[in-house]
Amino acid sequence: MCKEQVGITILMIMLMILISGCASDRIMPVTMNFPEVPEPLLVEPEKLETLPEDANQLSDLLENSTVNYGKYRELQIKYLNWQNWYNTQRLLHKETTGE
């Protein structure tokens, strides 16, 4: 009977160790860095075209304005996409990390 009591005692100790290990209050904090910016949003914008000094025709002015307006619109779309990406990532990061 003594061997049975020792066996039961060892079994109870092992069960208590297993149960106490599973009930640990230690929660590892989740650390999440803010995501990196997508490469297309980091590309340097094209420089606007300057009007040549020898341009004396109205068509030269209109052509220059049209080219620059196209570049401006492209930059505006990239800027709006940047804002959208940043705001979305900021909200997701805030929800995930609780900051």
trRosetta pair geometry for C-beta under 8 A, 3 or more apart (Angstrom, degrees):
i j d omega theta_ij theta_ji phi_ij phi_ji
1 4 5.5 -52 -154 34 42 115
1 5 6.5 42 150 -20 70 103
2 5 5.8 -53 -150 34 33 111
2 6 6.5 33 152 -18 65 105
3 6 5.7 -54 -148 37 34 111
3 7 6.3 35 153 -19 66 107
4 7 5.6 -55 -147 38 31 112
4 8 6.2 30 155 -18 66 106
5 8 5.8 -52 -143 38 31 110
5 9 6.2 34 154 -22 64 107
6 9 5.6 -53 -146 36 30 113
6 10 6.4 29 154 -18 64 105
7 10 5.9 -54 -147 37 29 109
7 11 6.3 30 154 -18 64 108
8 11 5.6 -55 -147 39 31 114
8 12 6.2 33 153 -21 66 106
9 12 5.8 -53 -147 35 30 111
9 13 6.4 30 154 -19 63 105
10 13 5.7 -53 -148 35 32 111
10 14 6.4 31 154 -18 65 106
11 14 5.8 -56 -149 37 30 111
11 15 6.3 30 154 -18 65 107
12 15 5.7 -54 -146 38 31 111
12 16 6.3 32 154 -20 65 106
13 16 5.7 -54 -148 35 31 112
13 17 6.5 32 153 -19 64 104
14 17 5.7 -53 -149 35 32 112
14 18 6.4 31 154 -17 65 106
15 18 5.7 -54 -146 38 32 111
15 19 6.1 28 157 -16 67 108
16 19 5.8 -54 -141 40 29 108
16 20 6.1 24 160 -15 65 110
17 20 6.1 -58 -141 40 26 105
17 21 6.2 28 157 -22 62 109
18 21 5.8 -58 -149 34 27 112
18 22 6.6 21 157 -16 63 108
19 22 6.0 -60 -151 36 31 108
19 23 6.4 14 157 -9 66 114
20 23 5.9 -65 -142 45 32 103
20 24 7.8 72 154 -64 58 70
21 24 6.4 -13 -172 -39 38 107
30 96 7.4 -99 114 161 132 90
30 97 7.1 -139 95 -108 95 66
31 97 7.8 42 -135 -119 37 111
32 93 6.6 -160 107 -137 117 80
32 96 5.5 -23 42 121 160 130
32 97 5.5 -137 46 -68 106 106
34 89 6.9 86 -166 148 85 117
34 90 7.9 6 -135 -97 115 59
34 93 5.5 4 -110 -111 75 158
35 89 5.4 -113 41 -147 114 131
35 93 7.5 -143 -3 -68 85 115
37 41 5.4 -108 171 78 105 120
37 42 5.6 113 109 -54 124 108
37 82 8.0 10 -150 -135 119 90
37 85 7.4 93 -139 124 75 139
38 41 5.1 83 71 7 84 106
38 42 7.6 -168 97 -7 45 93
38 85 6.8 -109 12 -143 111 157
39 42 5.8 -69 -153 37 38 109
39 43 7.3 57 154 -46 69 87
40 43 6.0 -28 -157 -8 41 116
40 78 7.8 -133 143 -130 88 104
41 78 6.6 158 -127 -172 63 92
41 81 6.5 -140 -99 108 107 106
41 82 5.0 135 -157 -94 121 89
41 85 6.5 -95 -70 35 161 158
43 78 8.0 -97 59 -143 96 148
45 71 7.5 109 173 177 101 98
45 74 7.7 152 -143 103 98 100
45 75 4.8 40 -135 -105 140 112
45 78 7.1 -176 -90 61 104 152
46 71 5.2 -104 79 -140 115 121
46 74 7.5 32 25 80 113 137
46 75 7.8 -126 41 -59 76 107
48 68 4.7 44 -152 -129 103 104
48 71 5.9 177 -99 84 67 144
48 72 7.5 28 -95 -58 113 87
49 64 5.6 -136 100 -146 117 83
49 67 5.2 15 16 103 139 131
49 68 5.7 -123 39 -65 85 91
49 71 7.8 146 -7 -3 85 147
50 64 7.9 -25 139 -154 18 130
51 55 5.4 -103 176 47 90 143
51 60 6.9 102 -153 139 96 102
51 61 6.5 14 -126 -107 137 65
51 64 4.8 47 -92 -163 84 175
52 55 4.6 112 67 -27 86 101
52 60 7.2 -79 45 -178 97 134
55 60 3.6 -161 -162 137 116 153
55 61 6.8 146 139 -54 127 66
55 64 7.4 52 174 -30 174 136
56 60 7.3 61 37 27 25 142
57 60 4.6 104 65 -6 86 99
57 61 7.5 -154 99 0 53 82
58 61 5.6 -53 -157 37 42 113
58 62 6.2 39 148 -18 71 106
59 62 5.6 -53 -143 40 34 111
59 63 6.1 37 156 -22 67 105
60 63 5.9 -53 -145 36 28 110
60 64 6.3 27 156 -17 63 108
61 64 5.9 -58 -148 38 28 110
61 65 6.2 27 154 -19 64 109
62 65 5.7 -55 -145 38 30 112
62 66 6.2 33 156 -22 65 106
63 66 5.8 -54 -148 34 29 112
63 67 6.5 28 155 -16 64 106
64 67 5.9 -55 -148 37 30 109
64 68 6.3 23 157 -12 65 111
65 68 5.9 -60 -144 43 29 108
65 69 6.0 31 157 -23 66 108
66 69 5.8 -53 -143 34 27 111
66 70 6.6 31 155 -20 61 104
67 70 5.9 -56 -155 32 30 113
67 71 6.7 26 151 -14 64 106
68 71 5.6 -54 -148 39 36 111
68 72 6.2 41 151 -24 67 105
69 72 5.4 -50 -146 35 33 116
69 73 6.4 35 154 -20 65 102
70 73 5.9 -52 -148 34 30 109
70 74 6.5 31 153 -19 63 105
71 74 5.7 -53 -149 35 33 113
71 75 6.4 31 153 -16 65 107
72 75 5.8 -59 -150 40 30 110
72 76 6.2 34 151 -24 66 106
73 76 5.4 -50 -144 34 33 115
73 77 6.5 34 155 -19 64 102
74 77 6.0 -53 -152 34 30 109
74 78 6.5 28 151 -16 63 107
75 78 5.6 -54 -147 39 34 112
75 79 6.2 38 152 -23 66 106
76 79 5.6 -53 -147 35 30 114
76 80 6.4 29 155 -16 64 105
77 80 5.8 -54 -147 38 31 109
77 81 6.3 32 153 -18 64 107
78 81 5.7 -55 -147 38 31 112
78 82 6.3 38 151 -24 64 104
79 82 5.5 -50 -150 32 31 116
79 83 6.6 31 152 -17 63 102
80 83 5.7 -50 -149 35 34 111
80 84 6.3 35 153 -18 65 106
81 84 5.6 -54 -145 38 33 112
81 85 6.2 34 155 -19 66 106
82 85 5.9 -55 -146 37 28 110
82 86 6.2 24 158 -17 64 110
83 86 5.9 -58 -144 39 27 109
83 87 6.1 22 162 -15 65 110
84 87 6.2 -58 -143 39 25 106
84 88 6.2 23 159 -16 62 111
85 88 6.0 -63 -149 39 25 109
85 89 6.2 18 159 -13 65 112
86 89 6.0 -61 -145 41 27 107
86 90 6.1 29 157 -24 65 109
87 90 5.6 -52 -143 34 29 114
87 91 6.5 28 158 -17 63 105
88 91 6.0 -58 -152 36 29 108
88 92 6.4 24 154 -14 65 109
89 92 5.7 -55 -143 41 33 110
89 93 6.0 33 157 -20 67 108
90 93 5.8 -55 -145 39 27 110
90 94 6.2 29 154 -21 63 109
91 94 5.6 -55 -145 36 30 112
91 95 6.3 26 157 -16 65 107
92 95 5.9 -56 -145 39 30 108
92 96 6.1 25 157 -17 65 112
93 96 5.8 -58 -141 40 28 109
93 97 5.9 -3 171 8 66 114
93 99 7.3 -20 134 39 87 118
94 97 6.8 -68 -131 51 19 88
94 98 7.6 80 174 -93 51 6
94 99 5.7 -101 -128 66 64 80
95 98 7.8 18 -175 -69 21 46
